[in-house]
Amino acid sequence: MVPVDIWYGIDSIPTDLGPTSVTIGVFDGLHRGHQQLVRKAVEHAHRHGQRAVMVTFDPHPVSVFLPERAPLSVITFERRMQLAEEMGIEAVLVIDFTEELRGVEPRDYVTELLVERLHTEHVVVGENFTFGAGASGTAEALAEFGAEFGFGVDIVPLLDDDGERICSTNIRAALAKGDIARANWALGRHFTVTGPVVRGAGRGGKELGFPTANQYFPESVAIPADGVYAGWFVVEPTGAPLEGDMEPGIPYPAAISVGTNPTFGDEERSVESFVLDRDADLYGHEATVHFVDHVRDMEKFNSVEELLTAMERDVARVREILAREV
């Protein structure tokens, strides 16, 4: 696999760039709908000797002109780049979405970006694609510009399932309901969160016999509804020594609790993973949690004994769910 080139801003585009096949979008989930755009752009590039380029935006455009409605992040920028590379994208142009960019006229957008800078021969966009000042440019307008400037345009219909559109908004809604199976189906992969393992209250191992790897995330990051989930826990291979019987990069089965631990009156939401049948010092390590399925909603128990009984049932259920994935 050839490492993907990342260009930050149009001035970073190489001046000797050859012909390209381009797909454009926020790609804020890189879900199944986004994936079909990427695949078409990559396939066209391979057939016609072009370079496969993704044009994306960071930050999310909505966070610039409607910051109070900025959508929760479903995927990190780093994960977006990794997935793009795995799908065959050779270069990613990251455009800093600003008020100035928002005011660029559609024709200027096309001539400067696609024609003069990217030497575009083919573009793939979704049918709801808009660009330029006031989102006045449409996919159909892009096709007209393509006919004028000599590049092809592939307008791809939106994906839906039983009338429900596959989009990042609906994925966020599924996560908010704890419907991991639905979110994963739309994503075409497990929903994940990545972050450092930090010290929690310490009661999981000492008091309960269920030591957990605790992670906290900013409010801008989408995490599933409070509850217990089955999933996989992966320590990221950063090169830092890992003490215990786990290895970086290996997925280990885990029972995952999301929420505030109402039985103990905690206030801050966390993601706590009990890695089954393993014992390792995970503090300070970067880890990724892969959510597979929902086990139960979060409950407040009347005693520690009730909680322990429920946790034992949870672990048994997690084993059943994950056995189907092996």
N, C-alpha and C positions, 0 to 999 in steps of 0.2 A: 504494500500500500504506500503510495507517494504521500508524504506529509502535505497537508493543505497549507497554502500560502494565505496569510491574512493581511489584507490591505486596509488600513484605517484612514478613511477619507479618500476622495478621488485623486488627490495629488500624490497618493502613494501607489497608484496604478503604474506599472512599468510602461515606459514610453515605447518599448519594443514589443508590446503585447500583440500576439497574433489574433486571428479570428476567434470569436467566442460564441458559446451557447449559454445563455443567461437565464436564470430564474430569479424573480424579484418578489420579496415579501418580508413581513416581520418575522415569520417562522417562529413565533413565540412558544410553540409547543412541539414543533416538528412532528406533528401527528400524522395519521394516515393520509389525510388530505394534502398536507404539505409534502409528504413523501412522494406522492404521485407526480407532483411538479418537479421535484428534484430528479426523480428517475427519468422523466421525459427529457429534461435538459441534458442529463448525463448521456443517455442513449443517443440523442441527436449529436452531441459532441463527438462521441466515439465513431458514429457513422460517417461524419463529415470532416474529421480531422480538426476539430475545434477544441478549445479549452473550456471545460465546464466550470462556470462561475456562478456563485450565489451572491446576490445583492441583498443585504439585510440592514436593519436599522437598530441602533442602540443609542439612547434608551428607547423604550417603546413609545411610538408617536403620541399615544393618548396621555402619557405621563408628562408630556411637554405642554400640550394645549389644554388638557383637563386633568391637572395633577391630582385633584381630589377624587378622580375616578380611575386612577392608574390601576391596571389589572395586576393581580397577584402573579408572581413569577412561577410558571409551571416547570421551567427548565433553566439551568444556569447557562450563561454564555459559553463557558468552557465545554459543557456537555453538548450544546448546540453545534459547536465547532467539531467536536469528536464525531458526532453522528453524521454531520455533513461529509466529513472525510471518509467515514465508513461507507457512505452511499456513493462515493466516487467523485464528489466535488473536488476540484483541484485548487480553487482559489475562492476566497470569500472577501467581498468588499463590504466593510462595515461603515455605514454612514451615520454620523452623529446627527440625529434628527433635531433641528433647531427651528425657531420661528422664521428665520431667514429662508431655510430650505422649504418650509411650509408655503412660502409665497412664490416659489419658482413656477413660472408658467409651464404647462405641459410640453409645449414645443421646445423650450429651452432645456427642460429635463431630458428629453429624448436626444436632442442634438449634442449637448455637452457630455452627458453620461454614457448613453448607449452608442452613439455614432462616433464621437471624437475620442472618447477615453477608452471604452471597452471594445471598440471595433466589432460590435455585435452583428452576427449573421442570423441569429435565431433567439427568440425570447419565449419563455414559457411562464404564463401567469394563470391565476384562477379567475373564474368568471366574475368575481366580485372585486377584482383588483382596481384600485384607483391611484392616481398620482397627480402631482402638480398642485397649483394654488387652489385651495378650497376643495381638494379632491375632485377637481373638475375633469381630470383625465380619466377615461374608463378603459376597460380592456378593448372595447371596440375602437376607441380612438387610437389606442396603441397600434392596433392592426392597420389603421389608416396611415399612421406615421410609418409603419413598417413598409407598406406599399410605396410610400413616397421616398423613403431613404434606402430601400433595398434590403431589409431584413425580414425574416419570417416571424410570424407570431402564432403561437399555439395557445388557445384559450381553453382551459380545462374546466369542465363542469365540477361543481362542488360535490363532495361525497356526502351521502346521507344514509341513515339506517332507519328503516320504517318511518321515514318522514322527518327524522331528527337529524339536523345537520351536524357533521363532524367538524367541530371547531374548538378552539381553546376556551372560549366562553363556556361551552357545554361541558368540557372536561373539568373546568374549575367548579362548575355546579355539581358534577358527580363527586368530586373530591369533598366538597362541602357537606354532602350527604353521607359520606363514607362508602360510596359505591365504587370501590376500587376496581372491581371486575369491569364495570362500564368504562371507567377512565382508562384502564389498561387496554381494553379493546380498541378504543378510539385512538390511543397513542400508538398502538401496534407494538407495545413493549411494556415492561413494568414501569409504573410511576416510581421515581426515585427522589430522594433528598440526600444531599451531601454536605457534611460539615464536620468540625472537630468534635471529638469526644471529650466531655468535660466532667468534672466531679459534681455529683448531685448531692442529695441529702445523706447518702451512704447507708440508707436503711435496707436497700434491696438485697445486698449480700449479707450484711451483718445480722439484720433482724428477720429477714424473710427467707433467706436461702436462695434468692433469685437475683444474683448480681446483674445489673444492667449497664449498658453503655448509653450514657445520657447525651443528648444533643439538643441545642436550642437554636431557633431560627428567627430572623427578624419578621415583623408582621407583613413585610412585602413579599414573603415567600409562601406559596400555597402548600399547605400540608392537609392531610385528610382530617375528617371530623374526629372528634374525641372518640376513642374506642380501642379495641384490641384487634390486631391484624397478624396474619401470617406473612412471612417474608424472608428475604435473604439479606445477610449482613456482610459487607465486603470492606475490608481495610484497604485503603488506597495505597498503592506502592510508591511511597515518597522517598524510600531509602532509609528512613528512620528505623532503628532496631525495634523489633516487636518481641516482647518476652511472653512465653506461654506456648500453647499448642495450636496457634493459628498462624496462617501465612497470608501475607498481603496478596490481594488480587483473587482470592478464593472465596466463592459465595458459601456462607454457612447459614443453616436454617436458624430462624429466630422468631420468637414471639415478641411483637412490637406493641407497646402501649403509647397511645397519643393522648395527651390531655394534661390535666392539672393535678392528678392524684387526689380526687375528692375525699377519699377515706382519711387522708392525712391533712387535708386542708391546705394543700399547696395552691399557689395562685398563678404561677407562670407555666404556660403550656410548654411541654417538652415532648421529644420523641425518645422513648426508652426501649432499648432492644436487649432482650435476654437471649443470648446466643446459646443454642441448645448443645449440651454435651461438650462444651469447650471452656477453657479457663486461660485468659490472657490479660495482660496489663494493657488496656486500650487507651488510657488517658493520654491526651495530646495528639492522638493519631487522627488523621482525616479518614472518614468512613462514609460509605454510601449504603443507604437502606433502600432495598427494593421491596415495594409493597405488592403482595400477590393477591390477598383476599381478606375480606372482613370476617372477623370471628364473632365479636359481640360489641355492643355499645358500652360506653364507660358507665360504671356503676359506683355508687357510694355504699360501702359495706359497713355493717354495724360493729364488726370486730375484725381483728387481724386474722383470726381463724377462718372466718367466712371468706376473706380475701384470698388466703392461701388455698382454700378448697377450689375457689374459682380459677386461680392461677394454674393449678394442677390440671383442671379441665381444659383451660386454654392451651396449655402445652400439648396435651393429647390431641386436641383439635388441630393445632398447627402442624403436628407431625402428619396427620391424615391429609391435610390440604397439600402440603409440600411433597408428600410421597407421590402425588399425581403428576408433579412437575418433573420428577427425576426420569 
